[in-house]
Amino acid sequence: MKPTKHLFWWSNITGWTLIWIMNIAVRLIALPKLEISKEFTDSSILCLLGFVIVVLMRWLFHKINIMNYSPYALMRIGLGTILLNGLMHTMLTIIVINLVWGTLTTINSQRLLVEFLGNWLTLTLFHGIWVLGYIGAKYLIKNQQNTLEKIQLSNALNEAKLNTLKGQINPHYMFNCLNNIRALMLEDVDKSREMITRLSETLRYALNSSKIDRVSVEQELEMVQHFIELYRIQLEERLNYIQNVDVQLTQVAIPPMILQILVENGVKHGIANLSQGGLLEVNIRETGKNAISIQVINDYNPKFTQKELKNSTQIGLKNVQERLTLLYGEKATFWIEKGSNKYIVEIELPLETI
């Protein structure tokens, strides 16, 4: 049994027990000539009926999933429940008590009216306290759950970012870059300095990206350019790169390192495996439905790539999908198309400015 269920049952039992004690005490003090056995019986019937009605109302609230209603609708449901509970409880109490004592057919209308009004006002107050308390408790619990879910979502997003950094900026990549730059220093010192600067900017960007959720397209493209130039030390003229980007989209917000991961995937698993090299193309455009499309197309060898991917964890593409889901839910799409010699990865995101 969940803690909230424990709270409900204990509150219901304790509440009606206190009402039972209070009702007997007040009536015996105010009317000392009343029979104790009759007061015990009458109060027991009243509280038992109240207990059952509260349980039925709780079941109904669960059935209609009351916390999904708007505040205005919740107020109307709460007020209606209070009035209905008070009326139903009053009528059932009068009927059952008079049946037990055999006075149902002999009770006069004036006495019936007095009993009805007295009980209805009191019981409506009791049920008002219960309904407001129940809805208030459910609201607090739901609010706590929403807060906890936000914290869990934030933690999951941070974990995904860390996984991305571990998978993409790894010692192997660093080792290759440094080795390539060292070899380049024997041929072109100035070019080597430029590549060291690009590597430094790449690492700084990667580390800073763990602290933010969005960067501009322009910032991401600059990061991609650093990456392309660093890879060209090794691939030289085998790596051809072009980008087609709508100028008005340069300040659109996208998740950091998303495009960089797609580009690296295309170079590493596609062009780097072609002896004659190939073309990597980045296309960024607005789709016309308040969304932005980011497409990365690269030449590849299908046979070689399929064999290579079987031995790869494909952590890059998995992290892209995971981060898109965490950030956008169903508002983002991700798909891959494999042609005879073209590998296309495309994502679509809601258009947001930085």
C-alpha positions in Angstrom: 0.0 0.0 0.0 1.4 3.4 -1.0 2.1 6.1 1.7 -0.7 8.3 0.2 -3.2 5.4 0.7 -2.1 5.0 4.3 -2.6 8.7 4.8 -6.1 8.6 3.4 -7.3 5.6 5.5 -5.8 6.9 8.7 -7.2 10.4 8.1 -10.7 9.0 7.3 -10.7 6.6 10.3 -9.3 9.2 12.7 -11.5 12.0 11.5 -14.8 10.1 11.9 -13.7 8.7 15.2 -13.1 12.2 16.5 -16.5 13.3 15.1 -18.2 10.3 16.8 -16.6 11.3 20.2 -17.4 15.0 19.7 -21.0 14.4 18.7 -21.7 12.2 21.7 -20.0 14.5 24.2 -21.7 17.7 22.9 -25.2 16.1 22.9 -24.8 14.5 26.3 -23.6 17.8 27.8 -26.3 19.9 26.1 -29.0 17.3 26.7 -28.1 15.2 29.8 -31.4 13.3 29.8 -30.7 11.6 26.5 -30.1 7.8 26.6 -26.4 7.0 26.3 -27.1 3.8 24.3 -29.2 5.7 21.8 -26.6 8.4 21.3 -23.9 5.8 20.8 -26.0 4.0 18.2 -27.0 7.2 16.4 -23.5 8.6 16.3 -22.1 5.3 15.1 -24.6 5.2 12.2 -23.8 8.8 11.3 -20.0 8.3 11.3 -20.1 4.9 9.6 -22.2 6.4 6.8 -19.8 9.3 6.5 -16.8 6.9 6.3 -18.5 5.0 3.5 -19.5 8.1 1.6 -15.9 9.5 1.8 -14.5 6.2 0.4 -17.0 6.3 -2.5 -16.2 9.9 -3.3 -12.4 9.1 -3.3 -13.1 6.2 -5.6 -15.0 8.5 -7.9 -12.2 11.1 -7.9 -9.8 8.4 -8.9 -12.1 7.2 -11.6 -12.4 10.7 -13.3 -8.7 11.5 -12.5 -9.7 14.7 -10.8 -6.2 16.3 -10.8 -6.2 16.5 -14.6 -9.0 19.1 -14.5 -8.4 22.9 -14.7 -8.5 24.9 -11.4 -11.9 26.4 -12.3 -13.4 22.9 -13.1 -11.8 21.6 -9.9 -13.5 24.3 -7.9 -16.9 23.4 -9.4 -16.4 19.7 -8.8 -15.3 20.3 -5.2 -18.2 22.5 -4.4 -20.7 20.1 -6.0 -19.1 17.2 -4.1 -19.4 19.0 -0.8 -23.1 19.8 -1.3 -23.9 16.4 -2.6 -22.1 14.6 0.2 -23.8 16.8 2.8 -27.2 16.1 1.3 -26.7 12.4 0.8 -25.2 11.9 4.2 -28.0 13.8 5.9 -30.8 11.9 4.2 -29.2 8.5 4.7 -28.6 9.2 8.4 -32.2 10.3 9.1 -33.6 7.3 7.2 -31.3 4.6 8.8 -31.6 5.9 12.3 -35.4 6.1 12.2 -35.5 2.6 10.6 -33.4 1.3 13.5 -35.7 2.8 16.1 -38.9 2.1 14.2 -40.0 5.8 14.0 -39.7 6.3 10.2 -43.5 6.2 9.7 -44.4 8.2 12.8 -42.0 11.1 12.6 -43.8 14.4 11.9 -42.8 16.8 9.2 -41.8 19.6 11.6 -39.4 17.4 13.5 -38.1 15.9 10.2 -37.3 19.4 8.9 -35.5 20.4 12.1 -33.4 17.2 12.0 -32.7 17.7 8.3 -31.5 21.3 8.6 -29.5 20.6 11.7 -27.7 17.6 10.3 -27.3 19.0 6.8 -25.5 22.2 7.9 -23.1 20.2 10.2 -22.4 17.4 7.8 -21.9 19.8 4.9 -19.2 21.5 7.0 -17.6 18.2 7.8 -17.5 17.1 4.1 -16.3 20.6 3.1 -13.3 20.1 5.4 -12.7 16.6 4.0 -13.0 17.6 0.2 -10.8 20.6 0.5 -8.3 18.7 2.5 -8.3 15.8 0.1 -7.9 18.0 -3.0 -5.3 20.2 -1.3 -3.2 17.1 -0.3 -3.5 15.7 -3.8 -2.4 19.0 -5.3 0.7 19.1 -3.0 1.6 15.5 -3.9 1.2 16.2 -7.6 3.3 19.4 -7.3 6.0 17.4 -5.5 5.9 14.7 -8.2 6.2 17.3 -11.0 9.2 18.9 -9.2 10.8 15.5 -8.8 10.2 14.7 -12.5 11.8 18.0 -13.5 14.8 17.2 -11.3 15.0 13.7 -12.8 14.7 15.1 -16.3 17.5 17.6 -15.6 19.7 14.9 -14.2 19.0 12.6 -17.2 19.8 15.5 -19.6 23.1 16.3 -17.8 24.0 12.6 -17.9 23.3 12.5 -21.7 25.5 15.5 -22.2 28.3 13.9 -20.2 27.9 10.7 -22.2 28.2 12.8 -25.4 31.4 14.4 -24.2 32.9 11.0 -23.2 31.9 9.5 -26.5 33.0 12.3 -28.8 35.9 14.2 -27.2 37.8 11.2 -26.3 41.6 10.4 -25.8 41.7 8.6 -29.1 40.5 11.7 -31.0 42.9 13.9 -29.0 45.8 11.5 -29.7 45.2 11.6 -33.5 44.9 15.3 -33.6 48.1 15.9 -31.6 50.0 13.4 -33.7 48.7 15.0 -36.9 49.7 18.5 -35.7 53.2 17.2 -34.6 53.7 15.8 -38.1 52.5 19.0 -39.7 55.0 21.1 -37.6 57.8 19.6 -39.7 56.2 21.0 -42.9 54.4 24.2 -41.9 54.9 25.8 -38.5 52.3 28.6 -39.0 49.7 26.0 -40.1 50.5 24.0 -37.0 49.9 26.9 -34.7 46.5 27.5 -36.5 45.6 23.9 -35.9 46.5 24.0 -32.2 44.3 27.1 -31.9 41.5 25.2 -33.6 41.9 22.2 -31.3 42.0 24.5 -28.3 38.7 26.2 -29.4 37.1 22.8 -30.1 37.9 21.5 -26.6 36.8 24.8 -24.9 33.5 24.7 -26.8 32.9 21.0 -25.9 33.6 21.6 -22.2 31.4 24.7 -22.1 28.5 22.9 -23.9 27.9 20.8 -20.8 26.8 24.0 -19.0 24.2 25.2 -21.6 21.2 23.8 -23.4 21.3 25.9 -26.6 23.8 27.6 -28.9 23.3 29.5 -32.1 23.6 27.8 -35.5 26.5 30.2 -36.2 28.4 29.0 -33.1 27.9 25.3 -34.0 29.0 25.9 -37.6 32.2 27.5 -36.3 32.8 24.4 -34.2 32.2 22.2 -37.2 34.7 24.2 -39.3 37.4 23.7 -36.7 36.7 20.0 -36.7 36.8 19.8 -40.6 40.1 21.6 -40.7 41.6 19.4 -38.0 40.5 16.3 -39.9 41.9 17.7 -43.2 45.4 17.4 -41.7 45.0 13.7 -42.0 42.7 13.3 -45.0 43.9 16.4 -47.0 42.1 16.8 -50.3 40.1 13.6 -49.8 37.8 15.5 -47.5 35.5 18.0 -49.4 33.1 20.0 -47.4 30.3 22.4 -48.3 27.5 24.0 -46.3 24.2 25.5 -47.4 22.7 27.6 -44.6 19.9 30.1 -44.9 21.4 33.4 -43.6 18.4 34.2 -41.5 18.8 30.9 -39.5 22.3 31.7 -38.2 20.9 32.9 -34.8 18.4 30.0 -34.4 19.0 28.0 -31.2 20.0 24.4 -31.4 21.5 22.0 -28.8 25.3 22.3 -28.6 27.4 19.7 -30.4 24.4 18.1 -32.2 25.6 19.1 -35.7 29.3 18.4 -34.8 28.4 14.8 -33.9 26.6 14.3 -37.1 29.5 15.7 -39.1 32.0 13.6 -37.2 29.9 10.5 -37.8 29.9 11.3 -41.6 33.7 11.8 -41.7 34.7 9.0 -39.5 32.4 6.2 -40.9 32.1 7.5 -44.4 34.7 9.7 -46.1 37.7 8.4 -44.1 37.0 4.9 -45.5 37.0 6.0 -49.1 40.4 5.8 -50.8 39.4 8.6 -53.3 37.8 10.6 -50.6 34.4 12.2 -50.9 32.0 15.0 -50.1 30.4 16.0 -46.9 27.5 18.4 -47.1 25.6 20.3 -44.4 22.2 21.8 -45.3 20.2 23.9 -42.8 16.9 25.4 -43.8 13.5 26.3 -42.5 10.8 23.8 -43.3 7.9 26.2 -43.5 6.1 24.9 -40.4 8.0 26.9 -37.8 10.8 24.3 -37.7 14.4 24.0 -38.8 15.9 21.1 -40.7 19.5 20.1 -40.2 20.8 17.6 -42.8 24.2 16.0 -43.1 25.0 14.1 -46.3 28.2 12.2 -46.9 29.7 9.8 -49.4 30.3 6.3 -48.0 31.0 2.7 -48.9 27.9 0.7 -47.9 29.8 -2.6 -47.5 32.6 -1.2 -45.5 30.4 1.0 -43.4 28.0 -1.8 -42.5 30.8 -4.0 -41.3 32.3 -1.2 -39.3 29.0 -0.2 -37.7 28.6 -3.7 -36.4 31.7 -3.3 -34.4 30.8 0.2 -33.3 28.6 1.3 -30.4 27.3 4.2 -32.5 27.3 6.2 -29.3 27.2 9.5 -31.3 23.9 8.9 -33.1 22.4 7.3 -30.0 23.3 10.4 -27.9 21.8 12.7 -30.5 18.5 10.8 -30.4 18.5 10.7 -26.6 19.2 14.4 -26.3 16.5 15.4 -28.8 14.0 13.3 -26.9 14.9 14.9 -23.6 14.9 18.4 -25.0 12.0 18.4 -27.3 10.0 15.2 -26.8 7.8 14.4 -29.9 8.4 17.9 -31.3 11.8 16.8 -32.8 12.3 14.1 -35.5 15.4 12.1 -36.4 15.8 9.8 -39.4 18.5 8.2 -41.4 18.5 7.3 -45.2 21.0 5.1 -46.8 21.5 5.3 -50.5 23.8 3.4 -52.8 26.7 5.7 -52.0 25.1 8.5 -49.9 24.4 8.4 -46.2 21.9 11.0 -45.1 21.1 12.0 -41.5 18.4 14.6 -40.9 16.9 16.1 -37.8 14.0 18.6 -37.5 13.7 20.9 -34.5 11.2 23.6 -33.4 12.5 27.0 -34.6 13.7 28.9 -31.6 15.8 32.1 -31.5 18.9 32.3 -29.3 
